[in-house]
Every structure is written in structure tokens, then in C-alpha cells.
Amino acid sequence: MNNMPKLLIFAGIALIVIGLIWMVLGRFVQLGKLPGDIYVDRGNFKFYFPIVTCIVISLILTLISWIIRHFMK
């Protein structure tokens, strides 16, 4: 049970760092408004599906997890 507080502290710090990076890079890269994201606006119906944004975030998280696993060996 001693690992849980450390894990929560690390997760909190990681979220803060990710939030700060997102805030700084958000001025340059508009995640959620990438070419290929689906947006339909018809009258009173709006549908938005950020498929390309999801793929980019997935690739970044995969790369980060691969790097972490590579250095943890």
C-alpha cells in the first residue's frame, strides 16, 4: 500500500506537466481542429468527431509509453 501515494503524486505531477505543455503548445498547434476531423453542422444538429486528433494523441501516448518501457528495463 505504500506505492499508492507515490503513484498518485506522480500522476498529479504528470497531469500538471501535461497541462502546462498543452497550454503552451495550444497556441501553436490547434488540437481538435486538425484537417481530417469530422464536423457536421446542419440547422439545429451539430456533430463533431476529432478522429485525426485522436490518432495523433494515441501516437504520442504510444511513443511515450514505449520510451518509458525501454528505459525501465
Secondary structure, 3 states (H helix, E strand, C coil): CCHHHHHHHHHHHHHHHHHHHHHHHCCCCCCCCCCCCEEEEECCEEEEECHHHHHHHHHHHHHHHHHHHHHHC
